[in-house]
Amino acid sequence: MASTPPEVLPVGRRVAYWRGRRKLSQQVFADRLGKSKSWVDKVERGVRSLDRVSTLQEIATVLRIDATVLLGRDVQPAEVIERDAGVERIRAALSRYEVPLGRAAGGRPVLPAGQVARQVTHAWITFQHARYPRVAELLPELLADVERAHAGDPAAARVPLVEAYRIAASLLVKLGAPELAWLAADRAVTAATGDRALVAAAAVQLGEVLRASAQFRAAKSTVLAAAYRIAPPVVECGLPPELSLCGALLVQAALAAAADGDDAAAAALLDEAATLAARVGDGHDHHHTGFGPTAVELARAAAAVEWGNGGDAVAWHEKATARVGWRWLPAEHRAAHLIDAARAYLQADDPVNAGRVLLEADRIAPAEIRHRPAGRDLLARVARDPTAPTMLIHLAVTLGIG
């Protein structure tokens, strides 16, 4: 006979279920709560009710789950609700087709290209500060504004249109919606067609989307085509903006190759990217790529994680984060890397340091942990380890991650 799912059990039975999952005896569980074994037994049998919020929270903390899990799974953590709502708002914005269908602008004026360009710049800055819920709020109206501006003045509004789609694609990858991110990235590439630099910039996000969709070979071939199209004939004569685009695309290709199991190709592509990075230097953000020597070393760590080589990944992580250029990278870039670093430490059987870097990621850019599914999933994995830092367990409980 199938067992009863824990979410439909009485609250006392849920306590017993999670105590068993955490491999705690009634006596050990009672000791951690400062209660008697008899008290625990009565709670689990339903003889004693749990009607105090403070007691429920204490139990949840010991069990490393959210208190809402004890009360029922019908209550989603606020961060998850907010993330899902943000994705749906962007989905609606990408589904409007106001301009091609000739629909009225709903009373909103058509803004000049210069004004929407400033709005796009603000949205990029907000994204790079990892304020994802705020970007999700901004994007629906921003997309409408840039599309209308582009319809009125295609030449002047082309760049902000492509950039707005790039932001949307990157954000949607972060929020775990790669299928919708693909639509945004595809529109960015289409709008950029005819301008090599703009196509290359849009292809960076297209590579991210294809990797997030596990289309690794397509990602590699697509971004390499864009990289070699923007690459200067002679590296020494290349300008930093085009070198940054080419290098960022090579990094995307390398990560796709690593995920596809082609270690040799990944290493060669990263070596090629490092050559370009040496000429660009750290501390720049041409075309919002963050490309430079430190970024390439972070990518080497990420590639090693894909290979399952946690020891090498940790070594690259520690080397890269000791560089001055590490502090110059956007908060979003640094926190995203720390999630990769936590995976590396887990592969190296070091959950303590995995927890440490996740806490650092939460300090730098809380949304990477609180709103990004990949961050929440990794937090849950680390928090289950008996040696996980207490602060990390409290963070997991607060976020409703069991």
PLY file of the C-alpha trace (Angstrom):
ply
format ascii 1.0
element vertex 402
property float x
property float y
property float z
element edge 401
property int vertex1
property int vertex2
end_header
0.00 0.00 0.00
1.29 3.47 -0.89
2.37 5.58 2.05
0.54 8.79 2.90
2.29 11.90 1.50
3.72 14.00 4.35
1.86 17.13 3.25
-1.51 15.53 4.10
-0.47 14.12 7.47
-1.55 15.69 10.80
1.02 18.16 12.14
2.35 15.73 14.79
2.90 13.06 12.17
4.69 15.62 10.00
7.06 16.30 12.89
7.72 12.55 13.16
8.22 12.29 9.39
10.80 15.08 9.24
12.52 13.88 12.41
12.98 10.54 10.66
14.24 12.27 7.51
16.85 14.07 9.60
17.81 10.77 11.27
17.16 12.07 14.79
15.98 9.81 17.60
13.16 11.10 19.80
15.67 11.59 22.62
18.16 13.58 20.51
15.33 15.64 19.04
13.95 16.33 22.53
17.40 17.34 23.80
17.84 19.85 20.96
14.44 21.34 21.73
15.04 21.39 25.47
11.99 19.16 25.95
11.43 15.68 27.33
11.23 12.56 25.18
7.69 12.07 26.51
6.72 15.53 25.21
8.02 14.67 21.72
6.20 11.33 21.76
2.89 13.00 22.70
3.30 15.63 19.97
4.00 13.01 17.33
1.02 10.88 18.40
-1.28 13.91 18.37
-1.94 13.70 22.12
-0.38 17.14 22.62
-1.25 19.96 20.22
1.17 22.49 18.77
-0.69 25.77 19.03
2.15 28.21 19.69
3.94 29.77 16.74
7.17 30.05 18.72
7.16 26.30 19.41
6.49 25.49 15.76
9.39 27.74 14.76
11.74 26.06 17.26
10.80 22.62 15.91
11.22 23.81 12.32
14.67 25.21 13.12
15.86 21.91 14.59
14.40 19.98 11.63
15.89 22.50 9.17
12.59 23.16 7.42
10.19 26.09 7.22
7.38 26.25 9.77
4.88 26.37 6.90
5.96 22.83 5.97
4.59 21.67 9.33
1.33 23.52 8.75
0.90 22.47 5.12
2.52 22.91 1.74
-0.27 25.08 0.41
1.68 28.14 1.58
4.54 29.01 -0.75
7.50 31.09 0.44
7.05 34.77 -0.43
10.16 34.76 -2.62
8.78 31.96 -4.79
5.43 33.71 -5.18
7.18 36.96 -6.09
9.45 35.21 -8.61
6.54 33.44 -10.32
4.52 36.65 -10.48
7.47 38.48 -12.03
7.89 35.82 -14.71
4.19 35.99 -15.57
4.31 39.79 -15.90
7.20 39.51 -18.33
5.43 36.71 -20.21
2.42 38.99 -20.66
4.66 41.82 -21.87
6.33 39.58 -24.46
2.89 38.41 -25.62
1.36 41.82 -26.31
2.48 42.41 -29.95
1.06 45.94 -29.73
3.27 47.44 -32.42
2.92 44.82 -35.20
-0.83 44.54 -34.60
-1.29 48.30 -34.58
-2.88 48.37 -31.16
-3.29 51.62 -29.26
-0.60 52.46 -26.73
-3.18 52.69 -23.96
-2.70 56.40 -23.43
1.04 56.15 -22.76
3.07 58.58 -24.86
5.72 57.29 -27.26
8.98 58.22 -25.58
12.00 59.55 -27.47
14.84 57.09 -28.07
17.20 58.94 -25.74
14.82 58.62 -22.82
14.22 54.90 -23.29
17.97 54.42 -23.67
18.43 55.92 -20.20
15.72 53.64 -18.83
17.49 50.63 -20.31
20.77 51.73 -18.74
19.03 51.96 -15.37
17.57 48.47 -15.84
21.03 47.06 -16.64
22.48 48.64 -13.49
19.59 47.25 -11.43
20.15 43.79 -12.89
23.89 43.88 -12.23
23.14 44.80 -8.62
21.08 41.57 -8.59
17.84 43.33 -7.70
15.86 40.80 -9.69
12.37 41.51 -8.30
12.82 45.19 -9.16
13.98 44.35 -12.70
10.94 42.12 -13.11
8.78 45.11 -12.12
10.54 47.43 -14.58
10.64 45.16 -17.62
6.98 45.03 -18.74
6.66 48.79 -19.22
10.25 49.09 -20.41
9.68 46.53 -23.17
6.53 48.35 -24.26
8.36 51.70 -24.30
11.35 50.49 -26.32
9.16 48.65 -28.83
7.06 51.79 -29.41
10.15 53.98 -29.61
11.71 51.60 -32.13
8.56 51.67 -34.26
8.74 55.45 -34.34
12.50 55.79 -34.84
14.10 52.44 -35.78
17.63 53.75 -36.14
17.81 55.65 -32.86
15.98 53.05 -30.73
17.57 49.91 -32.12
20.28 49.61 -29.48
17.96 50.11 -26.48
15.52 47.60 -28.00
18.22 44.92 -28.27
19.54 45.73 -24.81
16.09 45.51 -23.22
15.60 42.05 -24.72
19.07 41.04 -23.48
18.15 42.07 -19.94
14.88 40.15 -20.17
16.66 37.01 -21.39
19.31 37.11 -18.65
16.74 37.75 -15.93
14.46 34.93 -17.12
17.39 32.49 -17.09
18.05 33.55 -13.51
14.41 33.02 -12.58
14.32 29.53 -14.06
12.23 30.26 -17.18
14.55 29.29 -20.07
11.74 28.74 -22.58
10.56 32.33 -22.14
14.16 33.56 -22.03
14.67 31.99 -25.45
11.88 34.18 -26.87
13.55 37.32 -25.50
17.01 36.27 -26.75
15.63 35.41 -30.18
14.01 38.83 -30.43
17.29 40.45 -29.42
19.17 38.64 -32.19
16.46 39.44 -34.75
16.43 43.12 -33.83
20.24 43.21 -33.99
20.51 41.65 -37.44
22.78 43.66 -39.71
24.97 45.05 -36.90
27.88 42.73 -36.03
28.45 44.15 -32.58
24.78 44.09 -31.63
24.38 40.52 -32.92
27.42 39.46 -30.88
26.01 41.14 -27.77
22.63 39.43 -28.23
24.36 36.11 -28.87
25.88 36.21 -25.36
22.37 35.92 -23.92
21.37 33.39 -26.57
24.28 31.22 -25.42
23.12 31.52 -21.81
19.59 30.51 -22.79
20.67 27.51 -24.87
22.91 26.28 -22.05
20.07 26.71 -19.54
17.93 24.61 -21.90
20.63 21.89 -22.03
21.16 22.51 -25.76
24.91 22.49 -25.32
26.02 21.72 -28.87
23.67 24.28 -30.34
24.96 26.81 -27.81
28.57 26.13 -28.73
28.09 26.36 -32.49
25.87 29.45 -32.29
28.08 31.53 -30.06
31.27 30.48 -31.85
29.82 31.70 -35.14
29.07 35.06 -33.51
32.48 35.17 -31.80
34.50 34.63 -34.96
32.36 37.10 -36.84
33.19 39.88 -34.37
36.82 38.80 -33.80
39.41 41.24 -35.15
41.74 39.89 -37.88
44.70 40.68 -35.61
44.15 40.47 -31.86
46.72 43.17 -31.16
44.73 45.59 -33.30
41.37 44.80 -31.73
39.49 47.36 -29.67
38.46 46.45 -26.10
34.69 46.44 -26.83
34.95 43.95 -29.69
37.56 41.87 -27.84
35.18 41.74 -24.86
32.30 40.53 -27.00
34.45 37.92 -28.70
35.89 36.79 -25.38
32.51 36.59 -23.64
31.21 34.44 -26.50
34.25 32.16 -26.27
33.50 31.74 -22.56
29.91 30.80 -23.36
31.15 28.27 -25.93
33.63 26.83 -23.43
30.98 26.37 -20.75
28.69 24.70 -23.28
31.52 22.36 -24.32
32.26 21.55 -20.68
28.61 20.74 -20.00
28.63 18.52 -23.08
31.64 16.59 -21.78
34.19 18.00 -24.24
36.88 18.97 -21.75
39.62 19.53 -24.34
37.51 21.95 -26.39
36.46 23.83 -23.26
40.07 24.25 -22.11
41.21 25.42 -25.56
38.39 27.95 -25.82
39.16 29.33 -22.37
42.83 29.67 -23.30
41.74 31.62 -26.38
39.50 33.81 -24.24
42.36 34.42 -21.79
44.49 35.83 -24.61
41.81 38.38 -25.40
41.19 39.11 -21.72
44.84 40.00 -21.20
44.42 42.83 -23.71
41.11 44.05 -22.24
42.13 43.95 -18.58
39.91 43.93 -15.50
37.61 46.66 -14.31
35.68 47.15 -17.55
32.18 46.16 -18.56
32.09 46.56 -22.32
28.64 45.65 -23.66
27.66 44.52 -20.14
29.85 41.42 -20.38
32.13 41.95 -17.36
34.82 40.32 -19.51
38.44 40.33 -18.37
41.12 38.06 -16.89
39.21 37.50 -13.64
36.05 36.54 -15.52
37.99 33.94 -17.51
39.41 32.40 -14.32
35.90 32.24 -12.85
34.81 30.48 -16.03
37.64 27.97 -15.60
36.22 27.17 -12.16
32.71 26.79 -13.60
34.02 24.49 -16.34
35.83 22.34 -13.78
32.57 22.01 -11.85
30.88 20.78 -15.03
33.66 18.19 -15.38
33.06 17.10 -11.79
36.57 18.14 -10.80
35.82 19.94 -7.55
39.45 20.19 -6.48
40.51 22.12 -9.60
37.37 24.23 -9.44
38.12 25.24 -5.85
41.70 26.12 -6.80
40.54 28.36 -9.66
37.90 29.92 -7.41
40.42 30.77 -4.70
42.87 32.16 -7.23
40.28 34.29 -9.02
38.67 35.73 -5.90
42.08 36.82 -4.61
42.51 39.10 -7.63
41.80 42.82 -7.45
39.51 42.37 -10.45
37.15 40.23 -8.37
35.97 43.30 -6.45
35.35 45.16 -9.71
32.88 42.64 -11.07
29.14 43.38 -10.72
27.41 41.91 -7.66
25.34 39.64 -9.91
28.48 38.16 -11.50
30.22 37.58 -8.18
27.24 36.01 -6.44
26.49 33.76 -9.42
30.07 32.56 -9.31
29.81 31.82 -5.58
26.96 29.43 -6.34
29.32 27.61 -8.72
31.97 27.69 -6.00
29.56 26.10 -3.51
28.99 23.28 -6.00
32.76 22.90 -6.29
33.20 22.63 -2.53
30.46 20.00 -2.37
32.24 18.01 -5.07
35.40 18.32 -2.97
33.46 16.98 0.04
33.71 20.27 1.91
30.16 21.29 2.91
31.43 23.76 5.49
33.07 25.94 2.85
30.11 25.36 0.54
27.94 26.90 3.24
30.40 29.72 3.79
30.38 30.84 0.15
26.59 30.59 -0.03
26.34 32.93 2.93
28.77 35.25 1.17
26.60 35.10 -1.97
23.58 36.02 0.14
25.48 38.98 1.57
26.60 40.25 -1.84
23.38 39.63 -3.77
20.52 38.11 -1.73
18.36 37.51 -4.80
20.84 34.94 -6.13
19.87 32.72 -3.20
16.35 33.89 -2.45
14.87 34.26 -5.94
17.02 32.09 -8.20
15.91 28.42 -8.25
19.49 27.20 -8.71
20.53 29.09 -5.59
17.60 27.83 -3.51
18.20 24.22 -4.60
21.86 24.40 -3.68
21.06 26.02 -0.33
18.71 23.12 0.41
21.44 20.58 -0.39
24.03 22.24 1.82
21.60 22.92 4.69
20.83 19.20 4.99
24.44 18.40 5.85
25.01 17.93 9.61
28.11 20.16 9.45
26.33 23.05 7.71
26.85 26.44 9.39
24.05 27.36 11.80
23.48 30.68 10.02
22.94 28.81 6.76
20.39 26.49 8.37
18.54 29.51 9.76
18.58 31.10 6.29
17.13 27.94 4.75
14.39 27.79 7.39
13.57 31.48 6.91
13.24 30.96 3.15
11.04 27.89 3.51
13.67 25.55 2.11
13.64 22.11 3.71
0 1
1 2
2 3
3 4
4 5
5 6
6 7
7 8
8 9
9 10
10 11
11 12
12 13
13 14
14 15
15 16
16 17
17 18
18 19
19 20
20 21
21 22
22 23
23 24
24 25
25 26
26 27
27 28
28 29
29 30
30 31
31 32
32 33
33 34
34 35
35 36
36 37
37 38
38 39
39 40
40 41
41 42
42 43
43 44
44 45
45 46
46 47
47 48
48 49
49 50
50 51
51 52
52 53
53 54
54 55
55 56
56 57
57 58
58 59
59 60
60 61
61 62
62 63
63 64
64 65
65 66
66 67
67 68
68 69
69 70
70 71
71 72
72 73
73 74
74 75
75 76
76 77
77 78
78 79
79 80
80 81
81 82
82 83
83 84
84 85
85 86
86 87
87 88
88 89
89 90
90 91
91 92
92 93
93 94
94 95
95 96
96 97
97 98
98 99
99 100
100 101
101 102
102 103
103 104
104 105
105 106
106 107
107 108
108 109
109 110
110 111
111 112
112 113
113 114
114 115
115 116
116 117
117 118
118 119
119 120
120 121
121 122
122 123
123 124
124 125
125 126
126 127
127 128
128 129
129 130
130 131
131 132
132 133
133 134
134 135
135 136
136 137
137 138
138 139
139 140
140 141
141 142
142 143
143 144
144 145
145 146
146 147
147 148
148 149
149 150
150 151
151 152
152 153
153 154
154 155
155 156
156 157
157 158
158 159
159 160
160 161
161 162
162 163
163 164
164 165
165 166
166 167
167 168
168 169
169 170
170 171
171 172
172 173
173 174
174 175
175 176
176 177
177 178
178 179
179 180
180 181
181 182
182 183
183 184
184 185
185 186
186 187
187 188
188 189
189 190
190 191
191 192
192 193
193 194
194 195
195 196
196 197
197 198
198 199
199 200
200 201
201 202
202 203
203 204
204 205
205 206
206 207
207 208
208 209
209 210
210 211
211 212
212 213
213 214
214 215
215 216
216 217
217 218
218 219
219 220
220 221
221 222
222 223
223 224
224 225
225 226
226 227
227 228
228 229
229 230
230 231
231 232
232 233
233 234
234 235
235 236
236 237
237 238
238 239
239 240
240 241
241 242
242 243
243 244
244 245
245 246
246 247
247 248
248 249
249 250
250 251
251 252
252 253
253 254
254 255
255 256
256 257
257 258
258 259
259 260
260 261
261 262
262 263
263 264
264 265
265 266
266 267
267 268
268 269
269 270
270 271
271 272
272 273
273 274
274 275
275 276
276 277
277 278
278 279
279 280
280 281
281 282
282 283
283 284
284 285
285 286
286 287
287 288
288 289
289 290
290 291
291 292
292 293
293 294
294 295
295 296
296 297
297 298
298 299
299 300
300 301
301 302
302 303
303 304
304 305
305 306
306 307
307 308
308 309
309 310
310 311
311 312
312 313
313 314
314 315
315 316
316 317
317 318
318 319
319 320
320 321
321 322
322 323
323 324
324 325
325 326
326 327
327 328
328 329
329 330
330 331
331 332
332 333
333 334
334 335
335 336
336 337
337 338
338 339
339 340
340 341
341 342
342 343
343 344
344 345
345 346
346 347
347 348
348 349
349 350
350 351
351 352
352 353
353 354
354 355
355 356
356 357
357 358
358 359
359 360
360 361
361 362
362 363
363 364
364 365
365 366
366 367
367 368
368 369
369 370
370 371
371 372
372 373
373 374
374 375
375 376
376 377
377 378
378 379
379 380
380 381
381 382
382 383
383 384
384 385
385 386
386 387
387 388
388 389
389 390
390 391
391 392
392 393
393 394
394 395
395 396
396 397
397 398
398 399
399 400
400 401
